[in-house]
Amino acid sequence: MTFRLEAEVLHMPFRDPFKIARNEDSEASQTVLTMLRRDDDEGLGECFPVPYYGETVETTEAVLPRLTSALDELGPLPSDRDAALAWLDRSALLMDDVLGNHGGAKGGLDMALHDMAGKALGLPVWELIGTSDQLPPTDYSLGIDDPATVAERARRVAHFPALKIKVGGPHDIETLEAVRAVFNGPIRVDANTGWLKHEAMRVVRAVRDIDVYIEQPCLSYEDCLSVRRHTDHPFVLDENIDGLTPLLRGFTDLAMDVVNIKISKFICTGKIFFQAMSILVNNTILGKCSTNINADNNLCHIL
């Protein structure tokens, strides 16, 4: 039984330019919308390739047909929930067998298959995979700019429960002071690996009296760990945590208070992802999990 794939690259302009330590974007052009159809069934998914992990829109478009062809080995979509979950599990194995990595592309197809199964069974996907329909609150990210501009944007979105301030520019300390003056909630200071260790040390010392979280200051895990051990600020890791092994290493080293978890980094299906995270949390291996909902195809499809 053959799946039919339709893929479309979405170009969504930003209201404000979005600059991080590695690059600057004026639109969200990395999203690839995927529609899978087979007989009367259809499902919608979203791929979000992250160049930092070796994926681009071009690589995603190139591998989607091959991954879709691998799914043709799936039998008919079962009408029973447990059998449908096993069907979804097998889809992940079929994609892994034909091609390694490419978590963004696989995540988009996984999302489309979950949407297809939920529609066929008359269940929202959160109920299909046995999770809650309640998502935790997310933060709002503000890109690098001059301090006054970032502070004004922070004022404009102060109704969000938390802000993520991108840093790695020439005025990081002044920016954080300006934002704190207009926003009283939690602030995550995200360098996206853009600081050298001595730069990170300088900033964390300068803002020691400002209540902030420090996120992924340096490129290497070792440099981040060193910075972590020289600050009392809560610490977040993201780019360094791209699988269960580094996740467990970070826990063992007390390298983080919060961790950003994204399905595309872990190269697994949504169901397996939630099962793994549930085991870790229930066994107190993870004290707190922070997941970026808007910037990855990670949790959006559970609703």
Secondary structure, 3 states (H helix, E strand, C coil): CCCEEEEEECCEEEEEEEECCCCEEEEECCCEEEEEEECCEEEEEEECCCHHHCCCHHHHHHHHHHHHHHHHHCCCCCCCHHHHHHHHHHHHHHHHHHCCCCHHHHHHHHHHHHHHHHHHHCCCHHHHCCCCCCCCCCCEEECCCCHHHHHHHHHHCCCCCCEEEECCCCCHHHHHHHHHHHCCCCEEEECCCCCCHHHHHHHHHHCCCCCCEEECCCCCHHHHHHHHCCCCCCEEECCCCCCHHHHHHHHHCCCCCEEECCHHHHCCCHHHHHHHHHHHHHCCCCCCEECCCCCCCCCHHHC
